């Protein structure tokens, strides 16, 4: 089963001139920003926010707070089945990659890949499969194998030559904390990641990422108002440089301020015991247009697209392959 399919990677520069490709998931945060009448201003404002946050955190030897700029690229991974037929190729996932440019020295630093993970199969799992399971067996039912296939495909991609030949380290995926859980501040403090939070019960998203081979820790960086969830493979605090961690924080905190301002652009800082909420009204709005309702609607449309063009035509192949692939030990 090892040769049932292969992976191919393409990259697209994410800048103020970016336009989503026909195969790009429109629910992707960066694709959402790049549409509509104000698309170029949206992108320009978001990139400016990212650079300013980066320089705010990388403040040493940076008195004017403009030493660094980030160059972002969208990494698109396509899965190609070896068997002939329709729907032979399918866009598996997209993430952002970061290059950190030091304007003073001209040096370039490799950032961390993985920001803004988006996946058609995840759309299928959360927007099609999970609601169907809940509808048939009650509101709290989650299938035992929920996320298994996605997790195995993700880990197989990370182990592929396509990924390893291009990226020197595993990805770090940074997203919002769950609004269904309570987080408690600890005494642990990292100079870049900030103060650590913990919770007693993992969310469904945490368990989903665990099947992808990724552990999770929650940190509120200096100057932030709420903790972020960091999913990683290895040692989050030891495997990456300060500049690399800052690149991920500045990029993903910016997107969260745009996408979830109720949490990440709130006018008060998370308490020692913190329950995130999207119901609060005490927050500031960025000058960036983002259609959250449309994003959720598109997730269902793209989940059904995945069902029709990936899950159904390749069901037997995927079942055989997944049965032989080991479960995650994370």
Buried (B, 14 or more C-beta within 10 A) or exposed (E): EEEBBBBEBBEBEBEBEBEBEEEBBBBBBBBBBBBEEBBBBBBBBBBEBBBBBBBBBBEEEBEEEEBBBBBBBBBBBBBEBEEEEEEBBBBBBBBBBBBBBBEEEEEEBBBBBBBBBBBBBBBBBBBBBBEEBBEEEEEEEBBEEBBBBBBBBBBBBBEBEBBEEEBEBBBBBBBBBBBEBBBBBEEBEBEBBBBBBEBEEBBBBBBBBBBBBBBBBBBBBBEBBBBBBBBBBEEBBEBBBBBBBBBBBBBBBBBBBBBBBBBBBBEEEBEEEBEBEEEEEEBEEBEBBBEEEEBEEBBBEBBBBBBEBBBEBBEEBBEEBBEEBEEBEB
